[in-house]
């Protein structure tokens, strides 16, 4: 096994928490098969880029 991996992950002694089940609506967006859900999956990168831009902090210099 890779020495770096073993050192970083303490030879498997690190336990990660289980991933929680997503909210029902989010599950539908990723697993649903109607046109709305397919459009969401097609455009998810655009949504991510949009929200990343919107969430930038701005502090005006006085």
Steps between C-alpha positions, in 0.01 A plus 500: 500500500611858438689644801348845444150353506570306818648804674214727397218260586663351811511151345121483474428611856305808389124454489304739282137578589234344282348722234152608601207428273424812292163676525229338290478783247876490442479124447232559238718755321784250466300182448173612341420436137269781392602803294549732802743261669689428178534876436639545851765232443587646161547849645640425846844643416345827389307517828816430700697769316215747547474444875877506541507843337206629702647386832823696463544744788554862419614764747501855376805706591405823671 
